[in-house]
Amino acid sequence: MEGGRGRGGQSGAGLVNVLFAGKLRATVTCGSCCATSVKTEYFRDLALDVVSLAAPSTQQSAASSSSIASPAAASLTAVCLSTLEAAIQHYMNALPVDTGAASYCCAACSNRCTASRQVRFQRLPPVLPIV
């Protein structure tokens, strides 16, 4: 490998991007006026949750989920995401923007409010590391 180039004349960084770079579309929706902000993001891996916070279900037993001790999350329980498919689905669900209550500033209505963020894959890479 001369000059940092691999087979086909691609640099190491170029080859990494060809193999591992994907593209997703992140949509943030204002909780006040429902305006959306769309941003394209590039990624090389996915950090997936194996435990999700969810409202407690009357059908869940205490053995299958544990309560969260935090006062802010007192009404939430930890739910195990036991399959890769469930973890990816959770990743793609609309989730609250994690910046604290009423701290998102909407560009459309100028209100400080809650918001949700949802992602959709635009291009998946040939190799996708899951961490």
C-alpha positions as CSV (number, residue, x, y, z in Angstrom):
1,M,0.0,0.0,0.0
2,E,1.8,3.0,-1.2
3,G,0.9,6.6,-0.1
4,G,-2.1,5.3,2.0
5,R,-3.9,4.0,-1.1
6,G,-5.4,0.5,-1.2
7,R,-6.6,-1.6,-4.1
8,G,-8.4,0.4,-6.8
9,G,-6.6,3.6,-5.8
10,Q,-8.9,4.3,-2.8
11,S,-7.4,5.9,0.4
12,G,-8.0,4.1,3.7
13,A,-10.6,6.7,4.7
14,G,-12.4,6.4,1.4
15,L,-12.6,2.6,1.7
16,V,-13.9,2.9,5.3
17,N,-16.7,5.3,4.1
18,V,-17.6,3.0,1.2
19,L,-17.9,0.0,3.5
20,F,-19.3,1.6,6.7
21,A,-20.9,5.0,5.9
22,G,-24.7,5.2,5.9
23,K,-27.1,8.1,5.7
24,L,-30.3,8.8,7.7
25,R,-32.9,11.5,7.8
26,A,-33.6,12.9,11.3
27,T,-36.9,14.8,11.7
28,V,-37.6,16.9,14.8
29,T,-41.2,17.9,15.3
30,C,-42.2,20.8,17.5
31,G,-44.6,19.9,20.3
32,S,-46.3,23.3,20.1
33,C,-46.9,24.0,16.4
34,C,-46.0,20.6,14.9
35,A,-43.5,22.2,12.5
36,T,-40.8,19.9,11.4
37,S,-37.0,20.3,10.9
38,V,-35.3,17.8,8.7
39,K,-31.5,17.1,8.8
40,T,-29.5,14.5,6.9
41,E,-26.9,12.8,9.1
42,Y,-24.2,10.3,8.2
43,F,-23.2,7.4,10.5
44,R,-20.7,4.5,10.6
45,D,-22.3,2.5,13.3
46,L,-25.6,2.3,15.3
47,A,-25.7,2.5,19.1
48,L,-28.8,0.5,20.0
49,D,-30.5,0.3,23.3
50,V,-31.0,-3.1,24.8
51,V,-33.3,-1.7,27.5
52,S,-36.0,0.9,26.8
53,L,-38.0,3.1,29.1
54,A,-41.7,2.5,28.8
55,A,-44.9,3.1,30.7
56,P,-45.7,0.2,33.0
57,S,-48.1,-2.4,31.7
58,T,-50.6,-4.2,33.9
59,Q,-49.6,-7.4,32.1
60,Q,-45.9,-7.1,32.9
61,S,-44.7,-9.0,35.9
62,A,-42.1,-7.5,38.3
63,A,-39.7,-10.3,37.3
64,S,-39.7,-9.3,33.6
65,S,-39.1,-5.6,34.2
66,S,-37.4,-3.5,36.8
67,S,-38.5,-0.1,38.1
68,I,-36.4,3.0,37.5
69,A,-35.4,4.6,40.8
70,S,-35.1,8.2,39.4
71,P,-38.0,10.5,40.6
72,A,-38.3,12.0,37.1
73,A,-38.9,8.5,35.7
74,A,-40.9,7.0,38.6
75,S,-43.8,5.9,36.4
76,L,-41.5,4.3,33.8
77,T,-40.2,0.7,33.7
78,A,-37.2,-0.8,32.0
79,V,-38.3,-3.1,29.1
80,C,-35.8,-5.5,27.5
81,L,-35.4,-5.2,23.8
82,S,-34.6,-8.8,23.2
83,T,-34.1,-8.9,19.4
84,L,-32.1,-6.8,17.0
85,E,-35.3,-6.1,15.1
86,A,-36.9,-4.7,18.3
87,A,-33.9,-2.5,19.1
88,I,-33.8,-1.1,15.5
89,Q,-37.6,-0.4,15.7
90,H,-37.1,1.4,19.0
91,Y,-34.2,3.4,17.4
92,M,-36.6,4.5,14.6
93,N,-39.6,5.4,16.8
94,A,-40.3,9.0,17.5
95,L,-38.7,9.8,20.9
96,P,-38.7,12.9,23.0
97,V,-35.7,15.3,22.3
98,D,-33.5,14.7,25.3
99,T,-32.8,18.3,26.3
100,G,-35.2,18.6,29.2
101,A,-38.8,19.8,29.4
102,A,-39.6,23.0,27.4
103,S,-36.0,23.6,26.3
104,Y,-36.3,23.0,22.5
105,C,-36.6,26.3,20.7
106,C,-38.7,25.9,17.5
107,A,-37.5,28.0,14.6
108,A,-41.0,28.2,13.2
109,C,-43.0,29.4,16.2
110,S,-40.1,30.6,18.4
111,N,-41.6,28.8,21.4
112,R,-39.6,26.9,23.9
113,C,-41.3,23.6,24.1
114,T,-41.0,19.8,24.0
115,A,-40.2,18.1,20.7
116,S,-39.8,14.6,19.3
117,R,-37.1,13.2,17.0
118,Q,-37.6,10.4,14.5
119,V,-35.0,8.9,12.2
120,R,-35.4,7.0,8.9
121,F,-32.6,5.3,7.0
122,Q,-31.9,6.7,3.6
123,R,-28.9,4.5,2.8
124,L,-27.6,1.5,4.7
125,P,-23.9,0.7,4.4
126,P,-22.7,-2.8,3.2
127,V,-21.3,-3.4,6.7
128,L,-23.2,-2.1,9.7
129,P,-21.5,-2.4,13.1
130,I,-24.0,-2.5,16.0
131,V,-22.7,-1.3,19.3
